[in-house]
Structure formats: structure tokens, C-alpha cells
Amino acid sequence: MYELGHLGLYKNVPKKSMFNPVPDYANDAYTLLQYKSHLRNEFLIPLKANGDGSGVATIRLQSLESQSVKITGNGKFYTDESGATELGTESTIGTLLTSLYVKIPAGESCYLVCGKADKLSGLGSESTNVIADGANVPYINYCAINYPLINLSVIRFASVLNSSFTGSIDNTPKLTYLSFYNNLLSRFTGSIDNTPNLTRLSFQNNLLSSITGSTDRTPNLAFLAFDNNLPSSFTGDIGKIVKCSYLSLKINTNCAFTYVTPRNNWTPAYDILWVACASMTSTMVDNLLIDLDASGVTPTGNKLIRLDGLCGAVTAASETAIASLRDKGFTVVVNTQGE
């Protein structure tokens, strides 16, 4: 169970003498329902009908142990995505990724009520979104992560346009995988300093979100893509993220990366290294290119090294390294003296 240290997040909660802890899903405001859910160790996923309500949403969740999931209002579970056979208002998710098939009448809303919030481990999986868009299919309606989900490790919500999430990654201390790109309605905040187990962060084209922190606090980070996310700002020493083979921060000028710690333990292959920070001085850029070449790393995927934009210009010191990296198959783009 939780320590209830985050209840100050909730505003306009009735005073204790007037407070009824039993959720009234039809009448309570979502903020109040969250407060009550926190007290009951439940997690709510608000859903809303789309179009004529004829479609069935597939919602994929995972738990550390089997737990009940109920649906409120006139929402119903079904046996599969065809929506032919009704299951009622209660289902179960388990330790393997579980698909819940949900249908909601046109014009209505409801909640999924997960009975063990502290055991919820996945909103989707590393390969599968928690929900997909579809014609007349219900969507997730600003699901808020406003209190700790202490065992949530995966959130995958890539290129889903209708559904939305809000909240802070500070409430997901065991998060390892966050894929949340091309989702223009959602708004996440928080610091990766509070997610030390993070291995993948894919957050491109999410213009409302603001994530901060230092990659120095995420030693297992292997993939960081944060393109076109202007409100966010990261710092870190590229020499310390030794497991990372994909680092792309194009169109993100608020970041302040450096290369201070010399590095000879690069990953065997590198996909993309794209940094455009004013904090990268000419000496840092030279040293990074020299060390990367000397490591023997081979190109894979995008085969791209871009240290241009606001980065310092290269000097003659890295000319040989740049030529060698290009010979190996990398595309190398840098600023040169006089530009």
C-alpha cells in the first residue's frame, strides 16, 4: 500500500467531517475520484465514447499479480474486439500483457477501475501500445498519473492521437520504458532524476510536455529521443551514458549536454548521435569525435553523427577522426571554423 504523502495534490476535497470515501463514479469530479482511489489503492482510467459508439477499444495492461478491473456506468467488457459477446462489468489482468475489450454507448463516459494500483506494472508493453485509435472506438480521456504508481515500469503510447495522459513521471519511480511520441494532447512533467532505472525514453513531438533532469542519473539509458520538445530541458555528460547507442535531441535547444568524461567503452554499434547544444564547446566536440572513432564502434540504423547547430566548431584536431568515421559508414555533420 501507499504512504499517503501526495494527497495535497488534490484540491477542493471536502473536509473530513463531510467526506464520503465511497466513489460516486456518476457524480464525483475526476479529481475527487482520484483522491478516493488513492485511499483505496485503486487506479482510474477515464474512457469516453467516440462517434456512434459502435467500435470496441482494446486496452492492454499488465500487473505484478492478478487483479480485478471493473468498468463503471454503461461501459461493458467483451470477449474480443468484434464486440459480439458481452462479458459484463468486471474482468481481470495478470502478469502477462492482458487485452481488455471495451465498448461504451455513444455520448457516454466511464472509468476502468484497477483494483491494485500498487501492482500495476504496464500501460501497454515495450512492443504494444496501451490503446490504439480507431473509428467509433472509445478513447482514454486525460488519464492522470497524479499519485505514485510504485511498480509501473512501462508506458507505451506511441502515435496515438485521440487518447491522452497527464501527470508526472516523478510518480513512477520504477519506470524503465517510456514511449510517448507524436501525442499532441498529452502533458507529462517530472524529472528523469526520479526514474533511475530508465532504459528508453522516446518523447518526440510532444509539445505540451516538460521533462527535465540529468542523464547522469540514468546509467542504464540506451535510447533517448527527445526531438521537437521545446519545453523540456536535459543535462548530462555524454561520457557517462555508456549504454546509450541512440541519442537524438534535434530541435531542442534548451538541453545542456557536455562531453567531459573521456570514454573508451562505447557500445559496439551506434545508431544516431544528434546534439545541438551551446554547452558543447569545440574542445568537447573534437574529443567526442576522436574517442568515438578510436573505440572502433560501427554504424547501424541511421548511421548519423550530428554535432552542429549551437555546438562549437570542430578544429584540425578531429579532422582525422571525422574522415575515419565517414569511411566506416557514418554521416558526420559538424560546424566548421568560419561558419
C-alpha positions as CSV (number, residue, x, y, z in Angstrom):
1,M,0.0,0.0,0.0
2,Y,0.9,3.6,-0.3
3,E,2.2,6.2,2.1
4,L,-0.4,8.9,1.6
5,G,2.1,11.8,1.2
6,H,0.7,13.1,-2.1
7,L,-2.8,13.9,-1.0
8,G,-2.0,17.6,-1.1
9,L,-2.2,17.3,-4.9
10,Y,-6.0,17.2,-4.7
11,K,-7.9,20.5,-4.5
12,N,-11.4,21.2,-3.2
13,V,-11.7,17.9,-1.4
14,P,-14.5,18.1,1.3
15,K,-13.5,18.5,4.9
16,K,-13.1,15.3,6.9
17,S,-16.5,15.6,8.7
18,M,-18.3,15.9,5.3
19,F,-16.2,13.4,3.4
20,N,-17.7,10.2,2.0
21,P,-14.8,7.9,0.9
22,V,-17.1,5.8,-1.3
23,P,-16.6,6.7,-5.0
24,D,-19.6,8.0,-6.8
25,Y,-18.5,7.5,-10.4
26,A,-21.5,9.1,-11.9
27,N,-21.4,12.4,-9.9
28,D,-17.9,12.9,-8.3
29,A,-15.4,15.0,-10.2
30,Y,-12.4,13.2,-11.6
31,T,-10.1,15.0,-9.1
32,L,-12.2,13.8,-6.2
33,L,-12.4,10.3,-7.5
34,Q,-8.6,10.2,-7.8
35,Y,-8.3,11.2,-4.2
36,K,-10.7,8.4,-3.2
37,S,-8.9,5.9,-5.5
38,H,-5.6,6.8,-3.9
39,L,-7.0,6.0,-0.5
40,R,-8.4,2.7,-1.8
41,N,-5.2,1.6,-3.7
42,E,-7.1,1.9,-7.0
43,F,-6.2,3.4,-10.3
44,L,-8.7,5.0,-12.6
45,I,-8.5,5.1,-16.4
46,P,-11.2,7.5,-17.7
47,L,-12.7,6.5,-21.1
48,K,-15.0,8.3,-23.4
49,A,-17.1,7.1,-26.3
50,N,-16.2,8.2,-29.8
51,G,-18.5,8.7,-32.7
52,D,-21.5,6.4,-32.7
53,G,-20.0,4.1,-30.1
54,S,-20.1,1.0,-32.3
55,G,-16.3,0.3,-32.0
56,V,-14.5,-1.7,-29.4
57,A,-11.3,-0.4,-27.8
58,T,-8.5,-2.8,-26.9
59,I,-6.8,-1.7,-23.7
60,R,-3.6,-3.5,-22.8
61,L,-2.5,-3.6,-19.2
62,Q,-0.1,-5.7,-17.1
63,S,0.3,-6.3,-13.4
64,L,2.7,-7.9,-11.0
65,E,-0.1,-10.2,-9.8
66,S,-3.6,-10.9,-10.9
67,Q,-6.1,-8.1,-10.2
68,S,-9.7,-7.2,-10.9
69,V,-10.6,-4.4,-13.3
70,K,-14.1,-3.1,-13.2
71,I,-15.9,-0.8,-15.6
72,T,-18.4,1.9,-14.4
73,G,-21.5,3.4,-15.9
74,N,-22.8,1.7,-19.1
75,G,-19.5,0.5,-20.3
76,K,-19.1,-3.2,-20.9
77,F,-16.3,-5.7,-21.4
78,Y,-16.4,-8.1,-24.4
79,T,-14.7,-11.4,-25.2
80,D,-12.8,-10.0,-28.2
81,E,-12.5,-7.0,-30.5
82,S,-15.5,-8.0,-32.6
83,G,-17.8,-6.9,-29.7
84,A,-20.2,-9.8,-30.3
85,T,-20.2,-11.4,-26.9
86,E,-20.5,-9.4,-23.7
87,L,-18.6,-10.3,-20.6
88,G,-20.2,-7.8,-18.2
89,T,-18.6,-5.2,-15.9
90,E,-15.6,-7.0,-14.4
91,S,-12.5,-8.6,-15.8
92,T,-9.0,-9.5,-14.8
93,I,-5.5,-8.6,-15.8
94,G,-2.4,-10.7,-15.0
95,T,1.3,-10.9,-15.1
96,L,1.3,-11.2,-18.9
97,L,0.1,-8.3,-21.0
98,T,-3.7,-8.6,-20.9
99,S,-6.2,-7.2,-23.5
100,L,-9.4,-5.7,-22.3
101,Y,-12.1,-5.2,-24.9
102,V,-14.3,-2.3,-24.1
103,K,-17.4,-0.7,-25.6
104,I,-19.2,2.5,-24.5
105,P,-22.6,3.8,-25.7
106,A,-22.4,7.0,-27.8
107,G,-22.1,10.2,-25.9
108,E,-21.2,8.5,-22.6
109,S,-18.1,8.2,-20.4
110,C,-16.9,5.7,-17.8
111,Y,-13.9,4.5,-15.8
112,L,-11.8,1.4,-15.7
113,V,-11.0,0.8,-12.0
114,C,-7.9,-1.2,-11.4
115,G,-8.1,-2.8,-8.0
116,K,-4.4,-2.9,-7.1
117,A,-2.7,0.3,-8.2
118,D,0.5,-0.6,-6.4
119,K,0.8,-3.8,-8.5
120,L,0.1,-2.2,-11.9
121,S,3.3,-2.7,-14.0
122,G,2.5,-1.8,-17.6
123,L,0.3,0.6,-19.5
124,G,1.0,-1.4,-22.7
125,S,4.3,-3.2,-23.2
126,E,7.6,-2.4,-24.8
127,S,6.2,-3.5,-28.1
128,T,2.5,-2.8,-27.8
129,N,0.5,0.5,-27.2
130,V,-1.9,0.7,-24.2
131,I,-4.6,1.7,-26.7
132,A,-5.0,2.4,-30.4
133,D,-7.0,4.9,-32.4
134,G,-10.0,3.6,-34.4
135,A,-13.3,4.7,-35.9
136,N,-16.0,4.9,-33.3
137,V,-13.6,3.4,-30.8
138,P,-13.6,4.7,-27.1
139,Y,-10.5,6.6,-26.1
140,I,-8.6,7.3,-22.9
141,N,-9.7,10.8,-21.8
142,Y,-6.8,12.6,-20.0
143,C,-5.8,9.8,-17.6
144,A,-3.8,11.4,-14.8
145,I,-0.8,9.9,-13.1
146,N,-1.1,12.2,-10.1
147,Y,-0.1,9.8,-7.3
148,P,2.6,7.1,-7.1
149,L,2.3,4.0,-9.2
150,I,5.2,2.4,-7.4
151,N,5.7,-0.6,-9.7
152,L,4.7,0.9,-13.1
153,S,7.7,0.2,-15.3
154,V,6.3,0.6,-18.9
155,I,4.2,3.2,-20.6
156,R,3.8,2.9,-24.3
157,F,1.6,5.4,-26.1
158,A,3.3,6.0,-29.4
159,S,1.5,7.9,-32.2
160,V,-1.9,7.7,-30.6
161,L,-3.8,10.8,-31.5
162,N,-7.3,10.5,-29.8
163,S,-6.3,9.4,-26.3
164,S,-4.4,11.4,-23.7
165,F,-2.5,11.2,-20.5
166,T,-1.3,13.8,-17.9
167,G,0.7,13.7,-14.7
168,S,4.3,13.4,-13.6
169,I,6.9,10.7,-14.1
170,D,8.0,11.6,-10.6
171,N,5.2,9.2,-9.6
172,T,6.7,6.3,-11.4
173,P,10.0,5.6,-9.6
174,K,10.5,2.1,-11.3
175,L,9.8,3.3,-14.8
176,T,12.2,1.7,-17.3
177,Y,10.4,2.3,-20.6
178,L,8.5,5.4,-21.8
179,S,7.4,5.7,-25.4
180,F,5.2,8.7,-25.9
181,Y,5.9,10.3,-29.2
182,N,3.5,12.1,-31.6
183,N,0.8,12.6,-29.0
184,L,-0.2,16.2,-29.1
185,L,-3.0,16.2,-26.5
186,S,-0.9,14.8,-23.6
187,R,1.1,16.6,-21.0
188,F,3.7,15.0,-18.9
189,T,6.0,16.7,-16.4
190,G,8.7,15.5,-14.0
191,S,12.4,14.7,-13.8
192,I,14.3,11.7,-15.0
193,D,16.3,12.1,-11.8
194,N,13.4,10.3,-10.2
195,T,13.4,7.4,-12.7
196,P,16.9,6.0,-12.2
197,N,16.1,2.6,-13.9
198,L,15.1,4.2,-17.2
199,T,16.4,2.4,-20.3
200,R,14.4,4.0,-23.1
201,L,12.8,7.5,-23.4
202,S,11.1,8.3,-26.6
203,F,9.2,11.6,-26.4
204,Q,9.4,13.3,-29.8
205,N,6.8,15.8,-31.0
206,N,5.0,16.1,-27.6
207,L,4.8,19.9,-27.5
208,L,2.9,20.3,-24.2
209,S,5.1,18.2,-22.0
210,S,8.1,19.4,-19.9
211,I,10.6,16.8,-18.7
212,T,13.8,17.8,-17.0
213,G,16.7,16.1,-15.3
214,S,20.2,14.7,-15.9
215,T,21.2,11.6,-17.9
216,D,23.9,11.2,-15.3
217,R,21.2,9.8,-13.0
218,T,20.1,7.2,-15.6
219,P,23.1,4.9,-16.1
220,N,21.2,2.2,-17.9
221,L,19.8,4.6,-20.6
222,A,20.2,3.0,-24.0
223,F,17.8,5.1,-26.1
224,L,16.9,8.8,-25.8
225,A,14.9,10.5,-28.5
226,F,13.6,13.9,-27.5
227,D,13.2,15.7,-30.8
228,N,11.0,18.8,-31.1
229,N,10.0,19.0,-27.5
230,L,10.9,22.6,-26.7
231,P,9.6,23.0,-23.1
232,S,11.9,20.2,-21.9
233,S,15.5,20.5,-20.8
234,F,18.0,17.8,-20.1
235,T,21.6,18.0,-18.9
236,G,24.3,15.3,-18.7
237,D,27.8,14.2,-19.7
238,I,27.7,12.1,-22.8
239,G,30.7,10.3,-21.5
240,K,28.7,8.8,-18.6
241,I,25.8,7.2,-20.6
242,V,27.9,4.3,-21.6
243,K,25.0,2.0,-22.6
244,C,23.4,4.6,-24.9
245,S,23.6,4.0,-28.7
246,Y,20.7,6.3,-29.7
247,L,20.8,9.9,-28.6
248,S,18.8,12.4,-30.6
249,L,17.9,15.9,-29.4
250,K,17.3,17.8,-32.6
251,I,15.2,21.0,-32.4
252,N,15.7,21.0,-28.6
253,T,17.9,24.0,-27.7
254,N,17.1,24.0,-24.0
255,C,19.3,21.0,-23.3
256,A,22.8,21.4,-21.9
257,F,24.9,18.3,-22.7
258,T,28.7,18.1,-22.4
259,Y,31.5,15.7,-23.0
260,V,33.7,15.9,-20.0
261,T,34.4,12.2,-19.1
262,P,36.6,10.5,-21.6
263,R,35.1,7.4,-22.9
264,N,36.5,4.3,-24.5
265,N,33.7,1.8,-23.7
266,W,31.2,2.8,-26.4
267,T,28.6,0.4,-27.5
268,P,29.7,-2.0,-30.3
269,A,27.4,-0.2,-32.8
270,Y,25.9,3.3,-32.8
271,D,22.7,4.5,-34.4
272,I,22.4,8.2,-34.0
273,L,24.2,10.9,-32.1
274,W,22.5,14.2,-32.7
275,V,23.2,17.1,-30.2
276,A,22.9,20.8,-30.9
277,C,23.7,22.4,-27.5
278,A,25.7,25.5,-26.9
279,S,27.2,23.8,-23.9
280,M,29.2,21.5,-26.3
281,T,32.4,23.5,-26.8
282,S,34.8,23.0,-29.7
283,T,37.2,21.0,-27.5
284,M,34.3,18.7,-26.4
285,V,33.2,18.1,-29.9
286,D,36.7,17.3,-31.0
287,N,37.3,14.9,-28.1
288,L,34.0,13.2,-28.6
289,L,34.7,12.5,-32.3
290,I,38.2,11.3,-31.6
291,D,37.1,9.0,-28.8
292,L,34.2,7.6,-30.8
293,D,36.5,6.8,-33.7
294,A,39.2,5.3,-31.6
295,S,36.7,2.9,-29.9
296,G,36.1,1.0,-33.2
297,V,32.3,1.5,-32.9
298,T,30.5,0.6,-36.1
299,P,27.4,2.3,-37.6
300,T,23.9,0.9,-37.5
301,G,20.4,2.2,-38.2
302,N,20.6,5.9,-39.1
303,K,24.4,5.8,-39.1
304,L,24.3,9.5,-38.2
305,I,26.5,11.8,-36.1
306,R,25.4,15.4,-35.9
307,L,27.1,17.8,-33.7
308,D,26.1,21.1,-35.3
309,G,23.5,23.7,-34.5
310,L,24.7,25.5,-31.4
311,C,27.7,23.2,-30.8
312,G,31.2,24.6,-31.1
313,A,33.0,24.2,-34.4
314,V,35.5,21.4,-34.9
315,T,39.2,22.1,-35.2
316,A,42.0,20.5,-37.0
317,A,42.4,18.1,-34.0
318,S,39.4,16.0,-35.1
319,E,40.0,16.0,-38.9
320,T,41.4,12.5,-39.0
321,A,38.7,11.1,-36.7
322,I,35.9,12.7,-38.9
323,A,37.4,11.2,-42.1
324,S,37.8,7.8,-40.4
325,L,34.2,7.8,-39.1
326,R,32.9,8.7,-42.6
327,D,35.0,5.8,-44.1
328,K,33.3,3.5,-41.6
329,G,29.9,4.5,-43.0
330,F,28.8,7.3,-40.6
331,T,27.3,10.5,-42.0
332,V,29.1,13.2,-39.9
333,V,27.7,16.7,-39.8
334,V,29.6,19.4,-37.7
335,N,30.2,23.1,-37.6
336,T,33.5,24.2,-39.1
337,Q,35.7,27.2,-38.3
338,G,34.4,30.4,-40.0
339,E,30.8,29.3,-40.4
